[in-house]
Amino acid sequence: MNILKLMTIGFTILFAVSTAVADEEGSVSGTVSEVFDVGSYTYIQLSEQGTWIATSHLPVVVGDTIEYRGGIEMRDFYSKALDRKFDSVIFVQAAKRLGESAKSSQHQVLKGEDHGNENRQTQRSASVQVPAPGEIPQLADGKTIADIMVDAIQLNEQSVNLRARVIKVSPNIMGKNWITLQDGTGTPPNDKLIATSTELVSPGELVIANGVIRYNVDIGSGYTYKVLLEQTTFSSK
């Protein structure tokens, strides 16, 4: 698999199922001090904060002022395409030059035309109420998301059950459906669990999920997940 395809898959997963999307945050602006174009993506350093961000291709030059919002921070990120390690890169949700309309990175990654079928998947999401603490009763023989996050190393490669609500569904990415679950336990960012499955469920459903815990999963191109629930099957509450 070539580097550009790995980057595309990584961006798609990060924006589709990441547990730390900061869509709720306000916008941040800064002046471009350094810029690299890599395939369909642009890496930009902002002089005021010294921050590196990455977005779908954005035509900017040193001295331009840009504004971005949302994002996922990747620490100690190594870019094979640039052969460079970044202490921190924020993969932003949307970026624009001041005075122009915002260009959504999520839209560009999911709707791109030249980088394989992964780019043409659409995300099934809805406005789903996040469960309140204590709202979803724990299974008698099951775990909570908080339990799983705390005991992830010990639970690695073990099968677990949990009851949770489906928050987001991103179908057919790398041959799997990526499903975000929450049960009202844990504290951000450890209050969500990503499940991969060949089955499809709908946002808002209350489900019983059974799967295998995988700890520190590397999906390639520098992208890792602390915890994934894999080979997941679902049943009704």
C-alpha positions, 0 to 999 in steps of 0.5 A: 500500500503506497504512502498516499493511500495510507495517509488517506486511510489515516485521515479518513479514520481519524476524522470519522471515528476519532475519539478526540474530534474537537468540532466543538472548539472555537477557531484558531488563527495564525500566520504561516511560517513554513508549509509543505505540500504532500500529495493531497495534504498540506502541513503548515506551521504557525509562527505565533504558536509554533504549532504544526497543523495538517489539512487537505490541500490548502494553497497558502504561502509563508506570510498568509494568515489562516484560520482553523477549527477542530482537530486531533493532536498526534504527538511524536508523529513521523511522516514517511512522505516528508521523512520528518518527525513532528513533536506534535501535529494537529490534523484539523477538521477545517482550515481556510485563509482569512477572507475565504470560506472554510474548506472542510478536511473531512469533506475532502478526505471522504469525497476525494476522487483519486485515491481509492474506494476508501475516500468515497465512503459516507459517514452515517451519523446523527445527532445522538445524545451522549448517555449521562452517567448512570443512564445505561446499566452495566451488564451483570457479566460485562465491563464498562468503557471506563473499566476497559480503558483502565484495564486495557493492558490486562484485557488485551486479546480478551473477549468482553461484553458491554452495553453502550449507545452507538454514537457514530458509524463510519462504514466500510473503512479498510473493509470494516465498519468503525463504530463509536460507543459510549456508556456514560462512564469514563472521562474524556478522552477515555469515555469512548470506545471504538469498535470494528465490525462487519455488522452495521448498527445505527446511531442512537441504538442501545446495543450489547457489544461483544468483541476482543480488546486490542491494546495499542493498535498500529494501523500504519503510517504512524496512526495508533489507537490506545484501545480497539474492540475488534471482531465485534458483534452486536445484539439488542439491549 
